[in-house]
């Protein structure tokens, strides 16, 4: 089966930004019970944002956050994991990862058993 989606880009524009993700601005969701996580620092260059011109004019690096989802991942140790970059507070802005990717960025997180 094939699904085609048409999207009207009228009124939207793009902007590239560098984004530094740290423990302070990156959340890890769906952490398995009995585990803790820590996030390594990572800088991404030329992150492509799409949105209204008004929002892209106002948005700064401090407005962007990383989200790592550990659903169905039981691994322990240092892990290279996909991270979604999001812009909470800007419902008309999103990150463009390319034509075929749902996430284009990876970050190292460490998953440990809680003590």
PyMOL commands that set and color helices and strands:
alter all, ss='L'
color gray80, all
select helices_A, chain A and resi 53-58+61-63
alter helices_A, ss='H'
color red, helices_A
select strands_A, chain A and resi 12-21+26-29+35-39+42-52+65-69+77-82+84-86+93-95+106-113
alter strands_A, ss='S'
color yellow, strands_A
deselect
rebuild
show_as cartoon
